[in-house]
Amino acid sequence: MAEADATHRYVGMWITQDGRIRHELLANGRYVEARGTRERAYLGRYDITGDHIEYWDDTGFTADGDFIDGVLHHAGMILYRK
């Protein structure tokens, strides 16, 4: 990860307004995505360059997003820091 470490400003929990989708960006460049009651619905790695994030799910799925004004815009979703 270009900027990964425990102090990176984007490491931590990001959630949709309704709390249904939760992304935990771990300091080691991995993420855990929860959906509803499925706490580990998706697992994978991520890379952040500037304010852009790339995701690689362990199943092979890829996605990306951007941090804009402290909000994560990802795959049509808006996630806020918890």
C-alpha positions as YAML, in Angstrom:
chain: A
units: angstrom
residues:
- id: 1
  name: MET
  ca: [0.00, 0.00, 0.00]
- id: 2
  name: ALA
  ca: [1.46, 3.31, -1.01]
- id: 3
  name: GLU
  ca: [0.66, 5.05, 2.28]
- id: 4
  name: ALA
  ca: [-0.22, 2.18, 4.65]
- id: 5
  name: ASP
  ca: [0.60, 2.25, 8.30]
- id: 6
  name: ALA
  ca: [-1.26, 2.40, 11.60]
- id: 7
  name: THR
  ca: [-1.36, 6.20, 11.47]
- id: 8
  name: HIS
  ca: [-2.66, 6.59, 7.91]
- id: 9
  name: ARG
  ca: [-5.57, 9.02, 8.01]
- id: 10
  name: TYR
  ca: [-7.99, 6.60, 6.33]
- id: 11
  name: VAL
  ca: [-7.33, 3.50, 8.47]
- id: 12
  name: GLY
  ca: [-10.38, 2.63, 10.56]
- id: 13
  name: MET
  ca: [-14.10, 1.95, 10.24]
- id: 14
  name: TRP
  ca: [-16.26, 3.44, 7.48]
- id: 15
  name: ILE
  ca: [-20.04, 2.93, 7.45]
- id: 16
  name: THR
  ca: [-23.04, 3.84, 5.33]
- id: 17
  name: GLN
  ca: [-25.53, 6.22, 6.93]
- id: 18
  name: ASP
  ca: [-27.93, 3.35, 7.68]
- id: 19
  name: GLY
  ca: [-25.09, 1.22, 9.13]
- id: 20
  name: ARG
  ca: [-25.80, -1.67, 6.74]
- id: 21
  name: ILE
  ca: [-22.40, -1.62, 4.99]
- id: 22
  name: ARG
  ca: [-19.25, -1.38, 7.08]
- id: 23
  name: HIS
  ca: [-15.68, -1.27, 5.76]
- id: 24
  name: GLU
  ca: [-12.86, -1.70, 8.23]
- id: 25
  name: LEU
  ca: [-9.59, -0.58, 6.66]
- id: 26
  name: LEU
  ca: [-6.85, -2.29, 8.63]
- id: 27
  name: ALA
  ca: [-3.37, -0.83, 9.08]
- id: 28
  name: ASN
  ca: [-1.79, -3.86, 7.35]
- id: 29
  name: GLY
  ca: [-3.43, -3.08, 3.97]
- id: 30
  name: ARG
  ca: [-6.30, -5.55, 4.43]
- id: 31
  name: TYR
  ca: [-9.99, -4.80, 4.76]
- id: 32
  name: VAL
  ca: [-13.07, -6.50, 6.16]
- id: 33
  name: GLU
  ca: [-16.49, -5.60, 4.77]
- id: 34
  name: ALA
  ca: [-19.64, -6.36, 6.74]
- id: 35
  name: ARG
  ca: [-23.10, -6.31, 5.18]
- id: 36
  name: GLY
  ca: [-26.10, -6.36, 7.45]
- id: 37
  name: THR
  ca: [-25.66, -9.27, 9.85]
- id: 38
  name: ARG
  ca: [-22.79, -10.81, 7.81]
- id: 39
  name: GLU
  ca: [-19.76, -9.49, 9.72]
- id: 40
  name: ARG
  ca: [-17.17, -10.87, 7.29]
- id: 41
  name: ALA
  ca: [-19.05, -10.74, 4.00]
- id: 42
  name: TYR
  ca: [-15.94, -9.73, 2.03]
- id: 43
  name: LEU
  ca: [-12.24, -9.80, 2.84]
- id: 44
  name: GLY
  ca: [-9.34, -8.54, 0.80]
- id: 45
  name: ARG
  ca: [-6.57, -6.03, 0.40]
- id: 46
  name: TYR
  ca: [-6.59, -2.38, -0.49]
- id: 47
  name: ASP
  ca: [-4.17, 0.27, -1.67]
- id: 48
  name: ILE
  ca: [-4.51, 4.01, -1.17]
- id: 49
  name: THR
  ca: [-2.77, 6.57, -3.35]
- id: 50
  name: GLY
  ca: [-3.57, 10.12, -2.31]
- id: 51
  name: ASP
  ca: [-7.36, 10.12, -1.88]
- id: 52
  name: HIS
  ca: [-8.05, 7.14, -4.18]
- id: 53
  name: ILE
  ca: [-8.58, 3.58, -2.92]
- id: 54
  name: GLU
  ca: [-8.36, 0.33, -4.89]
- id: 55
  name: TYR
  ca: [-9.86, -2.87, -3.48]
- id: 56
  name: TRP
  ca: [-8.99, -6.49, -4.37]
- id: 57
  name: ASP
  ca: [-11.37, -8.97, -2.77]
- id: 58
  name: ASP
  ca: [-9.95, -12.40, -1.92]
- id: 59
  name: THR
  ca: [-12.45, -13.91, -4.39]
- id: 60
  name: GLY
  ca: [-11.00, -11.85, -7.27]
- id: 61
  name: PHE
  ca: [-13.54, -9.00, -7.32]
- id: 62
  name: THR
  ca: [-12.07, -5.52, -7.75]
- id: 63
  name: ALA
  ca: [-13.48, -2.09, -6.96]
- id: 64
  name: ASP
  ca: [-12.31, 1.42, -6.25]
- id: 65
  name: GLY
  ca: [-13.39, 4.63, -4.60]
- id: 66
  name: ASP
  ca: [-12.38, 8.11, -3.59]
- id: 67
  name: PHE
  ca: [-12.20, 10.00, -0.33]
- id: 68
  name: ILE
  ca: [-13.82, 13.39, -0.88]
- id: 69
  name: ASP
  ca: [-14.04, 15.90, 1.97]
- id: 70
  name: GLY
  ca: [-13.64, 13.15, 4.57]
- id: 71
  name: VAL
  ca: [-16.27, 10.86, 3.02]
- id: 72
  name: LEU
  ca: [-15.61, 7.58, 1.17]
- id: 73
  name: HIS
  ca: [-17.41, 7.28, -2.18]
- id: 74
  name: HIS
  ca: [-17.27, 3.62, -3.22]
- id: 75
  name: ALA
  ca: [-19.31, 1.66, -5.80]
- id: 76
  name: GLY
  ca: [-22.31, 3.98, -5.59]
- id: 77
  name: MET
  ca: [-22.21, 4.01, -1.79]
- id: 78
  name: ILE
  ca: [-21.25, 6.80, 0.59]
- id: 79
  name: LEU
  ca: [-19.44, 5.75, 3.76]
- id: 80
  name: TYR
  ca: [-18.64, 7.91, 6.75]
- id: 81
  name: ARG
  ca: [-15.91, 7.48, 9.32]
- id: 82
  name: LYS
  ca: [-17.25, 5.88, 12.48]
...
